[in-house]
């Protein structure tokens, strides 16, 4: 009927617009992850201090063919009826992901908890550098209980990387035994029973 046909034509217009925009967005994502990968690789090596752990980031795209407007549009048309039936777009950049690998294997499956935490930290610090390059200053860094899962060497390297550069809010259940001037000079707030009080925790 006419109403159904009008709806199909409207979706076809949306498909064409999305396909055209997604070509440019995917290109920008690929370039961004390429730059991020270079920084993460070098920063992870500093944190882990292990030449046998090779980290790489890859962009996982819904489009497996050549990146063109025509190929994206063809996929949308192929899945048109299914999308209408389920009232959602099954394909598109909203389904894309960032994949992280260690020595060629998926890090979420093969990396230890400490290695995974180090990878996350390397990505955070790499993002800081990219943001600094883009806007001329570092953003505020939030680190929630990261020190408890790092060995002493990795703790020291992490604190060295942020020292004197980045305003950082760091939470921890215990900082006893962590000897670094970033910790020693920081303002410390102890939370007890939901109340905070400024004092040097563990530095009586």
NORBEL-V446833 format. One record per residue. N is the residue number from 1. RES is the residue in one letter. PHI is phi in whole degrees, -180 to 180 (* if undefined). NEAR is the number of other ideal C-beta (glycine too) atoms within 12 Angstrom. Layout:
n->{N & N}
res->{RES & RES}
phi->{PHI & PHI}
near->{NEAR & NEAR}
//
This chain:
n->{1 & 2 & 3 & 4 & 5 & 6 & 7 & 8 & 9 & 10 & 11 & 12 & 13 & 14 & 15 & 16 & 17 & 18 & 19 & 20 & 21 & 22 & 23 & 24 & 25 & 26 & 27 & 28 & 29 & 30 & 31 & 32 & 33 & 34 & 35 & 36 & 37 & 38 & 39 & 40 & 41 & 42 & 43 & 44 & 45 & 46 & 47 & 48 & 49 & 50 & 51 & 52 & 53 & 54 & 55 & 56 & 57 & 58 & 59 & 60 & 61 & 62 & 63 & 64 & 65 & 66 & 67 & 68 & 69 & 70 & 71 & 72 & 73 & 74 & 75 & 76 & 77 & 78 & 79 & 80 & 81 & 82 & 83 & 84 & 85 & 86 & 87 & 88 & 89 & 90 & 91 & 92 & 93 & 94 & 95 & 96 & 97 & 98 & 99 & 100 & 101 & 102 & 103 & 104 & 105 & 106 & 107 & 108 & 109 & 110 & 111 & 112 & 113 & 114 & 115 & 116 & 117 & 118 & 119 & 120 & 121 & 122 & 123 & 124 & 125 & 126 & 127 & 128 & 129 & 130 & 131 & 132 & 133 & 134 & 135 & 136 & 137 & 138 & 139 & 140 & 141 & 142 & 143 & 144 & 145 & 146 & 147 & 148 & 149 & 150 & 151 & 152 & 153 & 154 & 155 & 156 & 157 & 158 & 159 & 160 & 161 & 162 & 163 & 164 & 165 & 166 & 167 & 168 & 169 & 170 & 171 & 172 & 173 & 174 & 175 & 176 & 177 & 178 & 179 & 180 & 181 & 182 & 183 & 184 & 185 & 186 & 187 & 188 & 189 & 190 & 191 & 192 & 193 & 194 & 195 & 196 & 197 & 198 & 199 & 200 & 201 & 202 & 203 & 204}
res->{X & X & X & X & X & X & X & X & X & X & X & X & X & X & X & X & X & X & X & X & X & X & X & X & X & X & X & X & X & X & X & X & X & X & X & X & X & X & X & X & X & X & X & X & X & X & X & X & X & X & X & X & X & X & X & X & X & X & X & X & X & X & X & X & X & X & X & X & X & X & X & X & X & X & X & X & X & X & X & X & X & X & X & X & X & X & X & X & X & X & X & X & X & X & X & X & X & X & X & X & X & X & X & X & X & X & X & X & X & X & X & X & X & X & X & X & X & X & X & X & X & X & X & X & X & X & X & X & X & X & X & X & X & X & X & X & X & X & X & X & X & X & X & X & X & X & X & X & X & X & X & X & X & X & X & X & X & X & X & X & X & X & X & X & X & X & X & X & X & X & X & X & X & X & X & X & X & X & X & X & X & X & X & X & X & X & X & X & X & X & X & X & X & X & X & X & X & X & X & X & X & X & X & X}
phi->{* & -66 & -63 & -64 & -65 & -63 & -64 & -64 & -64 & -64 & -66 & -63 & -64 & -63 & -58 & -63 & -67 & -65 & -60 & -66 & -68 & -68 & -58 & -70 & -64 & -65 & -60 & -67 & -63 & -62 & -63 & -63 & -68 & -62 & -66 & -63 & -60 & -62 & -73 & -61 & -59 & -71 & -70 & -62 & -62 & -69 & -72 & -79 & 51 & -141 & -69 & -87 & -109 & -103 & -101 & -144 & -111 & -135 & -88 & -97 & -105 & -65 & -90 & -95 & -91 & -60 & -76 & -139 & -58 & -64 & -68 & -65 & -63 & -63 & -66 & -62 & -65 & -63 & -101 & -58 & -66 & -65 & -62 & -66 & -63 & -97 & 58 & -160 & -86 & -79 & -123 & 147 & -70 & -69 & -97 & -74 & -151 & -101 & -102 & -117 & -126 & -120 & 52 & 85 & -107 & -60 & -66 & -69 & -105 & -112 & -86 & -71 & -62 & -66 & -67 & -63 & -64 & -64 & -64 & -60 & -64 & -61 & -66 & -60 & -69 & -63 & -63 & -57 & -66 & -67 & -66 & -59 & -65 & -80 & -113 & 91 & -152 & -81 & -80 & -74 & -105 & -112 & -125 & -101 & 51 & -89 & -71 & -68 & -107 & -114 & -75 & -59 & -64 & -71 & -60 & -62 & -64 & -60 & -66 & -63 & -68 & -100 & -60 & 73 & -119 & -124 & -69 & -128 & -106 & -125 & -107 & -160 & -79 & -162 & -116 & -61 & 87 & -96 & -107 & -155 & -67 & -61 & -75 & -62 & -92 & -75 & -77 & -114 & -123 & -92 & -104 & -130 & 55 & 83 & -112 & -109 & -143 & -77 & -165 & -86 & -67 & 77 & -123 & -72}
near->{7 & 8 & 9 & 12 & 11 & 12 & 17 & 19 & 15 & 16 & 23 & 20 & 16 & 23 & 30 & 21 & 17 & 28 & 31 & 19 & 19 & 33 & 26 & 18 & 24 & 31 & 20 & 17 & 26 & 24 & 16 & 24 & 29 & 20 & 23 & 33 & 29 & 21 & 29 & 39 & 27 & 20 & 34 & 41 & 24 & 27 & 37 & 33 & 21 & 22 & 12 & 11 & 29 & 24 & 41 & 26 & 32 & 22 & 27 & 20 & 29 & 27 & 30 & 12 & 15 & 13 & 25 & 18 & 24 & 18 & 22 & 34 & 28 & 19 & 30 & 32 & 23 & 16 & 23 & 24 & 15 & 16 & 24 & 21 & 10 & 11 & 11 & 13 & 24 & 19 & 28 & 26 & 27 & 15 & 17 & 22 & 17 & 26 & 22 & 34 & 26 & 30 & 18 & 16 & 17 & 20 & 32 & 18 & 14 & 18 & 27 & 19 & 17 & 25 & 32 & 26 & 29 & 38 & 41 & 30 & 37 & 41 & 28 & 33 & 37 & 32 & 27 & 31 & 28 & 25 & 22 & 18 & 16 & 14 & 11 & 8 & 14 & 23 & 21 & 16 & 27 & 16 & 30 & 18 & 16 & 34 & 31 & 22 & 23 & 31 & 23 & 15 & 18 & 32 & 32 & 23 & 28 & 38 & 36 & 22 & 33 & 33 & 21 & 13 & 19 & 27 & 19 & 31 & 19 & 31 & 21 & 28 & 17 & 15 & 27 & 16 & 15 & 29 & 15 & 23 & 14 & 29 & 29 & 17 & 14 & 27 & 19 & 25 & 18 & 21 & 15 & 10 & 7 & 7 & 9 & 14 & 14 & 12 & 15 & 17 & 25 & 18 & 17 & 6}
//
